Amino acid sequence: MDLIADIGGTHSRCALIDDKGGLIAAETYENRDFQGIREVLEHYLSRRRLRDRPSEAALAIAGPVTGDEIVMTNLPWRFSRLELREALGLSRLLVINDFAAVAWALPVLEPTDLHPIGGGQAVQREPLAVLGPGSGLGVAVLAPVAGNWTVLPGEGGNVAIATATANEAAVVDMLRDATGYCAVESLVSGPGLVRIHDILSERAGQEPPGLMPAAISAAAAKGDRLAIEAQAMFFELLGGLAGDLALTVGARGGVYIAGGIVPRLLTAFEASAFRARFEAKGRYRPYLEAIPTQVITASVPALIGLRKILGYR
């Protein structure tokens, strides 16, 4: 048995891999119910049979993985990889960025795991990029190298945001004035959607309501003007970033949208200006028009990627 877990900013999703490579005993936890990653994993393992105790584990972490000590980005958790491996009695512990895990899953996703947005045709053996909003904004690239694939993780959610309209610029300026810097994930994430909606409300002369992301989307579905405007800006900013990423890494193999928000809003996303914004790169419009964009609808693609890096087919 091997243990795999996707530790996000809001949820932790754990599972075991049996001797045949199948995923079993999948469970999802609210991170707010735990003090740290060790507590989550020990709780999960305490619910398993003793004979199912894993010898190896692979974890996908929402944050940079740069050394033994891991500090999560949108969750006040930190841990030592060595100490965690010893505490869990593992012979091997792999820790990678959560979107790096999603990138490893891209070659093995089934057509039923994907929902295309717009046109384009993937070019074989060309880079693929994945990004997506959730508690933050993850980014990673899967690139062909010497006949194999390699994943390039990064912190692309923390680059400076680019705007294309006066309304977007006004929102960014207000946030920048308040915080000193406006990263992409400051607006293109769950908390970011809340910020957009609050700022638009304030600009409309209303008290910022501080609605949760799901409430904003629900209000948009019911025709609320400010909620519709906030969600539309959210999708368009994501489209602009996706197009920038595709140009930066030459992602002619395709750009994939993951995370916990977009797959739940497929109808609104498909009707949005995401794809138009993705392609709106001046003389490089034809280059972007040829690149397919797809939403990953598989429930936990990071677990699929973790399974792959542990050597299962």
N, C-alpha and C positions, 0 to 999 in steps of 0.2 A: 504494500500500500504506500502511496505517496500522497502528501497533503498539498493542495493548492489553495490560494486565497487571493482575492482581489480586495485590497484595502483602500477604499475611496474616502472622500472627504465626509460623506454622510453615512454610507453603508459599508459593511464588510461582508463579502460573499465567500464562503468556504465550501470545499468539497474534497473528496478522496478520489484517487485514481486506483482502480483495482488492477489485478495482475493482467487482465486482458485489455487494459487501456480505457475502460469505461469510467465515466464520471458517476459517482454514487454519493449518497448522503449529503446533497447540497443543502446548505442553510444560509439564510441572510439575516444579519443583525444590524440594529441601529447603533452606530458608534457612540451616541450620546449615553448609552446604557453601560459603557465600559470606560475604564481609566486609561487603557492603552492596548497595544496590539497583542502583547503577551496574554493579557487577560481574555481577549477575544478568542485567541487560538486555544488557550487552555480550557476555556469553557466549551468550545466546539469539540475538542478531543475528549473531554470528560463525558460526552454524550455518545461516544463510540465504544464499540467492544474492544477489550484489551488486545485481542488478536489482530485488530485492525489498526493498531498503533503504527503510524508511518515511520519510515526510516529516512526519507528525504522529503524536502518541501521546497516549493517555489512560490514566492509572494510577489504580487504586483502592488506597488505603492504609489499613491498619489503625491509625488514629490520627486526631487532629484536624488539619484543614488550615486554618491561621489566618494564614499569611504565606508568605514565600519559603522559610524554613527549615522543614522538616518533621521532626518527631521522632516516631518510631513508639512505640506504647504498650507493647507486650509483646515488643519486639525492640529490641536496642541499636543501632538504625540511625538515622541522620539524614542529610539531604541538602538542598541548595539546589535549588529548582526551576529557577532560571535557569542554574546551573552544569550541572545534569543535561541540560537542553535543549541547551546548547551542546556538551557532551561527546558527545551522541548525534547531533549535526548535524541537529536537528529544527527545522522552521519554527514548530511550535506544540506545546506540551506542556500538557495538562490534567491536574490532579491533584485528586482528590476522595476523600472518606472512602469506605471499602469498603462500608459499609452504605447510604450514599447511592447508590452504584452499583447495589446490589441493589434499592433503592427505585425507581430509574428503570426497572428491568426489569419491575416488577410488572404494568403494563398490557399487556405483550406476551408474558407467559408463557402457554403453552398449558395446557389442562386436564391433559395428560399430565405436565406439570411440577409438578403440585400433588397433595397427598394431604390430603383434608379430615379434620379431627378435630372431632367433634361436629356440632351443627346450626348454624342461623343462615343468614341470607340477605343477601348484600351489597347495599347501597344504592348505586346509581349516583351518581357525582360527589360522593361523600363521602370523607373522608380514609381512607387506608390506612396501616397501620403494619407495620414489619418489625423483628424482633429475632432474635437467635440467639447461642448459645454456641459458642465455638471456643477458641482460645488466650485470648481475652477474651470480652466480650459486646458485640455491636454493636446499635445502635438507630438507626432513621431513620423519617421520615414522608413520605408522598407526599400532597400536599394540592392540591385544586382551587383555582385562582386565575384569575378573569376568563376563564373558558373554556379555560384551559390547566392544566397540572400544574406544580407546583414541589416540589422535595425540600427537606425540613428536616433536615439532619444534626444530630447531637448526640452527647453522651457519656453517654447514659442508662445505660450499664453501670456507671458510677461513682457513681450515686446510692446513698444508704443503703438497705440491704436491710430489707424488712418481713417479719416472721414472723407465723405464725398458730397455731402450736402450741408447747407448752412444750419439746418436743424441739428444734424449730428454734431457739427462743430460747436454749437452752443451748448449741447449736453456735455461734450467732452471738456469744454472750457470751464463749465461750472464744477465738474468733478475735479479737474486739475487744480482749480483755485482752492478747492477744499482740502485736497490731499497732496498736491505737489507733483503728482505723476499719474497718468492715466494709462494703465496697461490694458491690453485687449481683454483680459479676463475680468477687468474691473466692470465691464459692460456686457461681455459675451460669456455669461455664466448664469447660474440661478440667482445669486445675489446681484449680478449685473443687471438682469431683467428688472429686478426690484428697483435698482438705482435709476434705470432709464425711466421707469414709470413714475417714480417719485419726482424726478427732475422735470419731466414733462408736465406733471400735475402742478408743480410749483410755478413753472413758466406760464401755465394757464390760469394762474391766480388762485389755485386751490391748495388746501393743506395736503402735503404728501401723505398718502394713506398707509404706506408701508405694507402693502399686501404681499402675501407669499407668492412665489412664482406660479404655482398651480392656480391660485385665485385670479391672477392677472390673465392667464390663458383662458380660464373659464369665463371671465368677464369679456374677453375679446370674442369668444365664441358666441356670446349673447349680444354682441353688437356695441359694447361700450367703446366710445370713440378713442379715449386716451389709452385704453388697454390695447386696442387694435393698433394704434400708432406705435406704442412701446414694443409690441411683439414684432411688428413689421421692421422697425429699426434694428431690433435684435437679430432678425434673420438676415437683413441686408449687411450688417456689420460682419456677421459670420461669413457671408458670401464673399465680401471683399477680402477678408483674411484668407479664406480658402483659395481664392485666385492668386493672392500674393504668394502663398505657400507653393502652389503648383508652379508658378513661374520661378521661384527661388530654387527649387530642387528638381525642376524638369519632370514633374510627376505625370508623364504621359501614360503611365499604367493605370492612372485613376486616382481620384481623391475621394476619401471615405469619411462620412460624418458619423461619429459615435457619441457616447455620453448619455446621460440620463434624461435629457430634455427633448431633443429633436425627435427621437423615435416615438415619443408619446404624442407628438403634434404633427404627424405626417400629412394630414389633410391640409392644415394651415401652412405647413412648410412648403408643400408642393405648389400651393397657390401663391406663395410669396415671391418677392423679387430676388430671392437668394441666387438663383441661377443667372439671372440677368446681371446681377452685381459681380458674380464670379467671372463672367465673360467680359465685363466692361473695363478692359485694360488697354484702351487706345489701339494702336497699331497691332497689338498682340491679341486682339479679339479672336482672329482665326485660330491661333495657337490654343486658346482656352476653349473655344467652341468644340475642338476635337477631343477634349479630355472629358471622360465620363465622371459624373459625381453620383455617389450612391450613399444612402443611409443604411447603416448596419442595424438590422432589426433583431439579430440574435440577442438573447437576453443578457448574457455575460460573455462577450467576446474575449475579455482578458483571460478567462479561465481556459478558453480554447487555445490561446497563445501560450499560456503556462504549460498546458499539457504537451504542446509541441516542443517547447524548449527542454522539457524533461526527457525527450526522446521517443515519445509515443507518436504513432502515425494515425 
